[in-house]
Amino acid sequence: MHYWRFLSALCLTLAMFCLPLTAAALDGVTVVLSEEGGAYAQVVDKLRAVLSQNGGTARLPVKVIALKEGDSLRADPGQLLVAVGTGAMEELAQKNLPQPVLSVLVPRAAFEKTARQNGRYGDPRNFSAIYLDQPWARQFALIRHALPGRTKVGILLAPNSTELATALSAAAKAAGLVAIVGMVEGEADLLPELKRLLGESDVILAVPDPLIYNRNTVQSILLTTYRHQVPLLGFSPSYVKAGAIAAVFSVPEQIGQQAAEMIQRLAADRRLPLPQPPRYFSVGINAQVARSLGISLDDEASLNNKLKRASEGEL
Amino acid sequence: MASAGENGTFSESVYLDEMPVVLSVSRLSQPVDEAPAAVTIIDRKMIRDSGAWDLAEIFRLVPGMYVAYHASNVYTTNSTVSYHGLSDAYAHRMQVLVDGRSVYSPLFGGVLWDDIPLALDDIERIEVIRGPNSASYGANSFLGVINITTRHSAETQGKFLSLSTGRGRGEAVARYGGGDGDFTWRMTAGLRNDAGEEARIFDPIKNDTKHEANKQDDKRIRQLTLRADYHLDVRDELELQFGYNGGMREEGFGTDSFYTRQKQVANNFQLVHWRRHLDAGGEVGVQFYHGYEESRDTLYAMPPYTGLSFNAGVEAHRYDLEVQHIFSPSEATRLVWGGSVRLDRTYWPLYLNRQNSFDFHLARLFGNLEWRVKPEVVVNMGAMAENNDFTGTDVTPRVAVNWHFSPGHTLRASHSRATRTPTLYEQEADNRYRVPLPAPYDWIVRYAVGGLKPERIKSTEIGYVGKFSRLDADFRLFHDELSDLISPHNYNPCNPTGTLPMPGGFVLPPNVPVGLTAPGVACYGVDSLGSFNNGSAVIKGFEMQLQWRPGERTRLIYGLSHAIVSSPNENEQPYTNSVPTNSHSLMLAHSFDAHWSGSLTGYHVGEVRALGGVQKVDAYERWDGRLAYRFRSGNGNGELALVVQNLFDARYFEYEAVNQPPGRTAWLNLKLDI
């Protein structure tokens, strides 16, 4: 323990000494992908496209490597490391290289846990992130704009996300809504708890937690909420497709865009901004579900605009 | 795959995972204010609160529906359910679907309600479309459509048990649901014994007591149903169903030429439904099912013909393949179109006088375009083309406009046409009994001349659907013109020309055989009946349904129907009295606290004289009640309920003055959901 504390103190000291010496523009960006293809590739494609457009700074070379090639990474303070996905983030956190690490496409809970476990929690300027999670205020704003009049928001939480309850309640209150939280201890009480919550709620807000929302449970959750004629707000496009009435989410390209802009704006000291929620987002609606529930929704574009205006103060 | 990381954190996969389409377009129900017809929705709570014992009883809550516990002394002592009357034993002017499978019987038409493999506890919801709807549901969706949807297997996981006991009736239903994620299934088994109506029934018209012994309407219903839902991938879904319903049914009155009897029923079906979800909410579906209806039934003649017996059994297969495509050709439109083919293969020797089976083919093309002209105006245009072996090709159109003239308030105007294809019995009947004494002869009781046209309806309606803060209202004015109605009329096949005058100017087809019997066998057909397109009627009136929630825990549902029938054929068929002029239903349900809930349901049904030469029955009132106590048991929920039907022991007749429903009847029901 003492050993680690000593080491991190040493690192910090070294960094303080070194930084001014190497204070120069970035040499380049190295992107580490958790997995190839899919969303991971979409992030990096966008990132690369923006960085090669010669925006605020000079064009930056972007090198992309797979997670398994991570061993080849060496200390190189002139580089910025971008971890795409939780797997890459964990790998880079453990490596503890001197170059700053920006993690993207990661849930906030995963980032905080990784940072804590690797002693980088107090070092946001060198180990930062763009979360996948939308800020609560944005999600409650969606409820307010898309489903006016529905004030009782039912939220299911699993034991590992109980600490969110306070933040959720406060954010709901700020939006003029009431959060009603149901605790799910295990798979067996998911549906009973959901049914209880449905009796008290005007809308269900799905808060991502794989213990509650996964491929195995999505059917019974959506069928049950639909039978109770209560709309469910999802957190991803695939939930909207599956039957959630609406969701606000950031697609990989939007995360890539934000990451690129962040990199372009890096000051010469290459200190990263604090971990932050997604800046760009989209609203998806399932018009068929809305209609079947007898709810008239604005279209996606106008909801998007309303949320954008509402969230102007957030970032 | 989504996975919980150690210590409860998780990766981005929870955001990125593809999910199967759960609430697909064909699973979503259309809101009542956008439907092109009047719709009554019966949900699970309503079924439970109604205290219904039989499926058929639930429909008493639908405005305009006439329900009778028995349909008298005909093919089966089954319930009759008919919309807008023209009430007869088989209600064959209405289509009935269970998960898209037609349970409309090919024999006499109509539905044998007790023979459907379906447990009440497995029903998710019932949509009753009040009005013709051929464009969506095909021919025989003549006066209305009953569309029953069972619960998805993902929603019936775990163990469920329901036990009922009461005087003359008892039931046990057990369900188990398993699987997870992409594959879920459930199996429901049920056993029901039902002693039916009272033993002694006083006939006020004939002023005597019939049925000294127990009325021959006992039922033993054994059921097994299986449903499995499988997500092949995020776009493809497969639904498999299997069902069986069999057991003993008592039949007959012992007052006609045959002894009462017990028949053995064994029905089953298999269904496969594949759906592919397309982008932008579209869907392609292919459904195939096979249904099999079997009854082993022997008629034993009474003296002086003791010793004579006839095989009244039936074996009927239905094979049906349907393809349906739903998509949006443009932002403002949605098109549903498809086609289906069907084969009904029936072996029914006594009623068709053939020793081999009879094949009936049917093919359909259907389409409906829904066009949102403006945000507040929806136009539905649909049509169906059907070709069948009996009546050839027919095209039936429908057009409806729904105008949301102010938020929560909708006016609907629609015009639709529909046909009803003659049933096998109407078109092909040759029901004869060879009697050896005094000299051999064929006694022909029914002989179909053939050459029937389909019955036709032109229906025009104006409807209003309104949503107030605690009140849902639905009002409908309708005007239905029915023509070419098929009904029985005297016809002597042994001497066709002696039957004159033929009904309604009917001209005999050229090649009607005369003296239809084997050599040395005489022909007796003086009281024989044939089927003819000899009726027409106009039904007009209004219907209303209200649903009021004065508080979170109270629900009041009221239905009213007023209908007047006029017909020029009063001498042949009493169409004008075959619909009750006024009927009301009222259901009040309230939950007192987390444990106690209760409901009270009342019906007033006007005087009716059903078709088929039966006596008139008077108007009646009846009240049912239910009191339930919910409790926790271990991990699950339980409910103990006392249901009392006919609380005030009203004595009345339904359908015919020989059918007196049981007086006050009570039973206890225990449900456990673990």
Contacts between the chains, C-beta under 8 A, distances in Angstrom:
chain1	res1	chain2	res2	distance
A	34	B	11	8.0
A	34	B	12	7.9
A	38	B	16	7.3
A	39	B	12	7.6
A	39	B	16	5.1
A	85	B	11	7.1
A	85	B	12	5.6
A	86	B	5	7.7
A	86	B	11	3.9
A	86	B	12	5.8
A	87	B	11	7.2
A	105	B	12	5.2
A	106	B	11	7.7
A	106	B	12	5.9
A	107	B	9	7.6
A	107	B	10	6.3
A	107	B	11	7.1
A	107	B	12	6.1
A	107	B	14	7.1
A	107	B	15	7.1
A	109	B	9	4.8
A	109	B	10	6.8
A	110	B	5	6.9
A	110	B	9	5.0
A	110	B	10	6.4
A	110	B	11	6.0
A	110	B	12	7.5
A	113	B	5	7.7
A	113	B	7	6.9
A	113	B	9	4.5
A	132	B	12	5.7
A	132	B	15	5.1
A	158	B	8	7.5
A	159	B	8	7.1
A	160	B	4	7.8
A	160	B	7	7.5
A	160	B	8	2.9
A	160	B	9	7.1
A	161	B	8	7.8
A	188	B	635	6.4
A	189	B	635	8.0
A	191	B	157	7.8
A	192	B	637	7.7
A	208	B	10	7.4
A	208	B	14	4.6
A	208	B	15	6.3
A	209	B	10	6.9
A	209	B	14	7.2
A	210	B	2	4.3
A	210	B	3	6.3
A	210	B	4	4.8
A	210	B	10	4.7
A	210	B	13	7.7
A	210	B	14	4.9
A	211	B	4	5.8
A	211	B	8	7.8
A	213	B	2	7.8
A	213	B	14	6.6
A	214	B	2	4.3
A	214	B	14	7.3
A	214	B	17	7.6
A	215	B	1	6.9
A	215	B	2	6.3
A	215	B	17	6.4
A	215	B	19	6.7
A	215	B	20	7.5
A	215	B	181	5.2
A	215	B	182	7.2
A	216	B	180	4.9
A	216	B	181	3.8
A	218	B	19	5.1
A	218	B	20	7.0
A	218	B	22	6.2
A	219	B	20	7.1
A	219	B	22	5.1
A	219	B	152	7.1
A	219	B	154	4.0
A	219	B	181	8.0
A	219	B	184	7.1
A	219	B	229	7.9
A	219	B	231	7.9
A	220	B	154	4.6
A	220	B	155	6.0
A	220	B	157	6.9
A	222	B	22	4.2
A	222	B	23	5.7
A	223	B	22	6.3
A	223	B	23	7.6
A	223	B	152	5.3
A	223	B	154	6.0
A	223	B	155	5.0
A	224	B	155	6.5
A	226	B	23	5.7
A	226	B	28	7.8
A	227	B	44	8.0
A	227	B	124	7.1
A	227	B	155	7.4
A	235	B	15	6.5
A	236	B	15	4.9
A	236	B	16	7.2
A	236	B	17	7.9
A	236	B	19	7.9
A	238	B	17	6.6
A	238	B	18	5.1
A	238	B	19	4.3
A	238	B	234	7.6
A	239	B	19	6.0
A	241	B	19	6.9
A	241	B	21	6.0
A	242	B	19	4.0
A	242	B	20	6.3
A	242	B	21	5.6
A	242	B	22	4.9
A	242	B	23	7.2
A	243	B	21	7.0
A	243	B	22	4.4
A	243	B	23	3.0
A	243	B	24	7.9
A	249	B	15	7.2
A	286	B	23	7.6
A	286	B	281	7.9
A	287	B	281	7.4
A	288	B	23	7.7
A	288	B	25	5.6
A	288	B	28	5.8
A	288	B	281	5.0
A	289	B	23	5.4
A	289	B	28	6.5
A	291	B	28	7.9
A	291	B	31	6.4
A	291	B	34	7.0
A	292	B	23	7.7
A	292	B	28	3.9
A	292	B	29	5.8
A	292	B	30	6.9
A	292	B	31	6.2
A	293	B	31	7.6
A	294	B	31	4.5
A	294	B	33	7.3
A	294	B	467	7.8
A	296	B	407	7.9
